[in-house]
Amino acid sequence: MVAIVTGASRGIGKACAVRLAKDGYTVVINYSHNDAKAQETLDEIKAFGGDGMIYKADMSNSEEVNKMVREVSKTYGSIDVLVNNAGIVRDQLLLTLTKENLDQCFELNVKGYFYASQACALKMFRKKKGVIINMSSVSGSFSLPGQSVYGATKGAVNTMTKTLAKELAPYGIRVNAVAPGFIETEMLEAIPEEKKEEYLKVIPQHKLGTTEDIANVVSFLASDNSKYMTGQILTIDGGLSLWF
């Protein structure tokens, strides 16, 4: 079994890659910039006897995405799971929003998911079986100041997930999404401590999530334990969204 995890050199992507490798998948660790971090992910996987490879490709570039999928399919013979995780956050209030940040977010967070899903679905179609898991966010369902663009991209991911689930179900391909809340990653480190304390007060469990919390759900969605699930958005946020 072969799984491609995009943006897998760190954070949630890395945790998903490691977990799927522990589940027995040969994991393709996609990344776009940090060679060393991608190699660290692969080294961690190989340390416990897992298998995989690193592949550098910009997921917002359709040619690079298609080339990666072709080469992975040629190397391993199939692609069983795609985890669309590569993405960026560019928090800006409307009046300070730049065209560059607007374009970058939609190119990677939305178009990148479409490119990868299309390329992998074409390979999965031949086997009449496959799983696509999209990384969404609670920001796709409720609003935070400064996240109009990021929230819009994740809202698009949610709609895309449901629509592709309908389109691909007849071909044995399941499509679901995971919507994390506040997770302990490098991205969250940029938030001031006092702001984190405010968030913790409104999270019913009063704690941040871990990357492993998300990876566990991705593992479930990739497995046959969820074989009767498709088109679902699973929110993993410690209850945060219950306030909205």
C-alpha positions as CSV (number, residue, x, y, z in Angstrom):
1,M,0.0,0.0,0.0
2,V,1.3,3.4,-1.0
3,A,0.3,6.8,0.6
4,I,1.3,10.3,-0.6
5,V,1.3,12.9,2.1
6,T,1.8,16.5,0.9
7,G,3.6,19.0,3.1
8,A,5.0,16.2,5.1
9,S,8.4,17.6,6.2
10,R,7.0,19.0,9.5
11,G,3.9,19.5,11.7
12,I,0.7,17.7,10.9
13,G,2.0,16.4,7.6
14,K,5.0,14.7,9.3
15,A,2.8,13.2,12.0
16,C,0.5,11.7,9.3
17,A,3.4,10.3,7.3
18,V,4.9,8.7,10.3
19,R,1.6,7.2,11.5
20,L,0.7,5.8,8.0
21,A,4.2,4.3,7.8
22,K,3.5,2.6,11.2
23,D,0.2,1.3,9.7
24,G,2.2,-0.4,7.0
25,Y,2.1,2.1,4.1
26,T,5.0,3.0,2.0
27,V,4.9,6.7,2.4
28,V,5.9,9.4,-0.2
29,I,6.9,12.5,1.8
30,N,6.2,15.5,-0.3
31,Y,7.7,18.8,0.5
32,S,8.6,22.0,-1.3
33,H,11.5,23.7,0.5
34,N,13.3,22.1,3.4
35,D,15.4,19.1,2.2
36,A,16.8,18.5,5.7
37,K,13.4,18.4,7.4
38,A,12.0,16.0,4.7
39,Q,14.9,13.7,5.2
40,E,14.4,13.8,9.0
41,T,10.8,12.5,8.4
42,L,12.1,9.7,6.2
43,D,14.8,8.8,8.7
44,E,12.3,8.6,11.5
45,I,10.2,6.3,9.4
46,K,13.1,4.0,8.5
47,A,14.2,3.9,12.1
48,F,11.3,1.8,13.1
49,G,11.4,-0.3,9.9
50,G,9.0,1.7,7.7
51,D,9.6,2.5,4.1
52,G,9.2,5.5,1.9
53,M,10.8,8.2,-0.1
54,I,11.0,12.0,-0.2
55,Y,9.8,13.9,-3.2
56,K,10.2,17.6,-3.8
57,A,7.3,19.3,-5.6
58,D,5.4,22.5,-5.4
59,M,1.8,21.4,-5.0
60,S,0.5,24.7,-6.5
61,N,2.3,23.8,-9.8
62,S,0.1,21.4,-11.8
63,E,3.1,20.1,-13.9
64,E,5.1,19.3,-10.8
65,V,2.2,17.6,-9.2
66,N,1.4,15.4,-12.2
67,K,5.1,14.5,-12.6
68,M,5.3,13.4,-9.0
69,V,2.2,11.2,-9.2
70,R,3.4,9.7,-12.5
71,E,6.8,8.8,-11.0
72,V,5.3,7.5,-7.7
73,S,2.9,5.3,-9.7
74,K,5.7,4.0,-11.9
75,T,8.0,3.3,-8.9
76,Y,5.5,1.6,-6.7
77,G,2.8,0.4,-9.1
78,S,-0.1,2.1,-7.3
79,I,-1.3,5.0,-5.1
80,D,-3.8,4.0,-2.4
81,V,-4.0,7.0,-0.2
82,L,-3.6,10.8,-0.8
83,V,-3.4,13.1,2.2
84,N,-3.7,16.7,0.9
85,N,-2.0,18.6,3.7
86,A,0.3,21.2,2.1
87,G,-0.9,24.7,2.8
88,I,-0.1,28.2,4.1
89,V,-1.7,30.7,6.4
90,R,-1.5,34.4,5.6
91,D,-3.5,36.2,8.2
92,Q,-4.4,39.7,7.1
93,L,-7.3,42.0,7.8
94,L,-9.3,43.0,4.7
95,L,-8.0,46.6,4.5
96,T,-4.4,45.4,4.5
97,L,-4.9,42.3,2.3
98,T,-2.4,42.0,-0.5
99,K,-3.0,40.4,-3.9
100,E,0.1,38.3,-3.4
101,N,-1.1,36.7,-0.2
102,L,-4.6,36.2,-1.7
103,D,-3.2,34.4,-4.8
104,Q,-0.7,32.3,-2.8
105,C,-3.3,31.0,-0.5
106,F,-5.7,30.0,-3.2
107,E,-3.0,28.5,-5.4
108,L,-1.8,26.2,-2.8
109,N,-4.7,25.6,-0.4
110,V,-7.3,25.1,-3.1
111,K,-5.8,24.6,-6.5
112,G,-3.1,22.3,-5.1
113,Y,-5.7,20.0,-3.6
114,F,-7.5,19.8,-6.9
115,Y,-4.3,19.1,-8.8
116,A,-3.3,16.3,-6.5
117,S,-6.8,14.8,-6.2
118,Q,-7.3,14.7,-9.9
119,A,-3.9,13.1,-10.6
120,C,-4.2,10.5,-7.9
121,A,-7.9,9.7,-8.6
122,L,-6.9,8.8,-12.2
123,K,-4.5,6.2,-10.8
124,M,-7.0,5.0,-8.2
125,F,-9.7,4.7,-10.8
126,R,-7.9,1.8,-12.4
127,K,-8.1,-0.3,-9.2
128,K,-11.6,1.0,-8.3
129,K,-10.3,1.7,-4.8
130,G,-8.6,4.6,-3.1
131,V,-8.8,7.2,-0.3
132,I,-8.4,11.0,-0.5
133,I,-8.1,12.9,2.8
134,N,-8.1,16.7,2.7
135,M,-6.7,18.7,5.6
136,S,-9.3,21.4,6.3
137,S,-9.6,23.6,9.4
138,V,-12.2,24.8,11.9
139,S,-11.6,28.2,10.2
140,G,-13.6,26.8,7.3
141,S,-16.7,26.8,9.4
142,F,-16.4,29.8,11.7
143,S,-14.7,33.1,11.5
144,L,-11.6,34.5,13.1
145,P,-10.5,38.2,12.4
146,G,-7.7,38.2,9.8
147,Q,-8.5,34.8,8.4
148,S,-11.0,35.8,5.7
149,V,-8.7,34.4,3.0
150,Y,-7.5,31.3,4.9
151,G,-11.1,30.5,6.1
152,A,-12.3,30.9,2.5
153,T,-9.8,28.4,1.2
154,K,-10.8,25.9,3.9
155,G,-14.4,26.5,3.2
156,A,-13.7,25.6,-0.4
157,V,-11.9,22.5,0.7
158,N,-15.0,21.4,2.7
159,T,-17.3,21.9,-0.3
160,M,-14.7,20.2,-2.6
161,T,-14.5,17.2,-0.3
162,K,-18.3,16.7,-0.4
163,T,-18.6,17.1,-4.1
164,L,-15.7,14.9,-5.0
165,A,-17.0,12.2,-2.6
166,K,-20.2,12.1,-4.7
167,E,-18.3,12.1,-8.0
168,L,-15.8,9.4,-7.0
169,A,-17.9,7.0,-4.9
170,P,-19.0,5.0,-7.9
171,Y,-15.4,4.2,-8.6
172,G,-14.6,3.0,-5.1
173,I,-12.8,6.2,-4.0
174,R,-13.6,7.7,-0.7
175,V,-13.1,11.4,0.1
176,N,-13.2,12.8,3.6
177,A,-11.6,15.8,5.4
178,V,-10.2,16.5,8.8
179,A,-10.7,20.0,10.3
180,P,-8.2,20.6,13.1
181,G,-8.6,23.3,15.7
182,F,-5.6,24.8,17.6
183,I,-2.8,22.2,17.3
184,E,0.7,22.4,18.7
185,T,2.8,23.1,15.6
186,E,5.3,25.7,14.5
187,M,2.5,27.7,13.0
188,L,0.9,28.1,16.4
189,E,4.2,29.2,17.9
190,A,3.9,32.5,16.2
191,I,0.8,33.4,18.3
192,P,1.5,35.4,21.4
193,E,1.2,33.5,24.7
194,E,-1.6,35.8,25.9
195,K,-3.6,35.0,22.8
196,K,-3.1,31.3,23.3
197,E,-4.4,31.7,26.9
198,E,-7.5,33.3,25.5
199,Y,-8.1,30.4,23.1
200,L,-7.5,27.8,25.9
201,K,-10.3,29.5,27.9
202,V,-12.9,28.9,25.2
203,I,-11.8,25.4,24.3
204,P,-14.0,23.1,26.4
205,Q,-11.1,20.6,27.0
206,H,-8.8,23.6,27.9
207,K,-5.9,22.2,26.0
208,L,-4.3,22.3,22.6
209,G,-4.3,19.4,20.3
210,T,-1.3,17.5,19.1
211,T,-0.2,16.5,15.7
212,E,-0.7,12.9,16.7
213,D,-4.3,13.6,17.5
214,I,-4.8,14.5,13.8
215,A,-2.7,11.7,12.5
216,N,-4.8,9.2,14.4
217,V,-7.9,10.4,12.6
218,V,-6.1,10.3,9.3
219,S,-5.1,6.7,10.0
220,F,-8.7,5.8,10.7
221,L,-10.0,7.5,7.5
222,A,-7.3,5.7,5.4
223,S,-8.2,2.3,6.8
224,D,-11.2,0.0,6.1
225,N,-12.5,0.9,9.5
226,S,-14.1,3.9,7.8
227,K,-15.1,2.1,4.6
228,Y,-18.7,3.3,4.9
229,M,-17.7,7.0,5.3
230,T,-17.3,9.5,2.5
231,G,-18.0,13.2,2.1
232,Q,-17.5,13.8,5.8
233,I,-15.7,16.7,7.6
234,L,-14.3,15.4,10.9
235,T,-13.7,18.3,13.4
236,I,-10.8,17.7,15.9
237,D,-10.7,20.8,18.1
238,G,-11.3,19.9,21.7
239,G,-14.8,21.2,21.4
240,L,-13.8,24.7,20.3
241,S,-16.4,24.9,17.5
242,L,-19.2,24.2,20.0
243,W,-19.0,27.9,20.8
244,F,-19.7,29.0,17.3
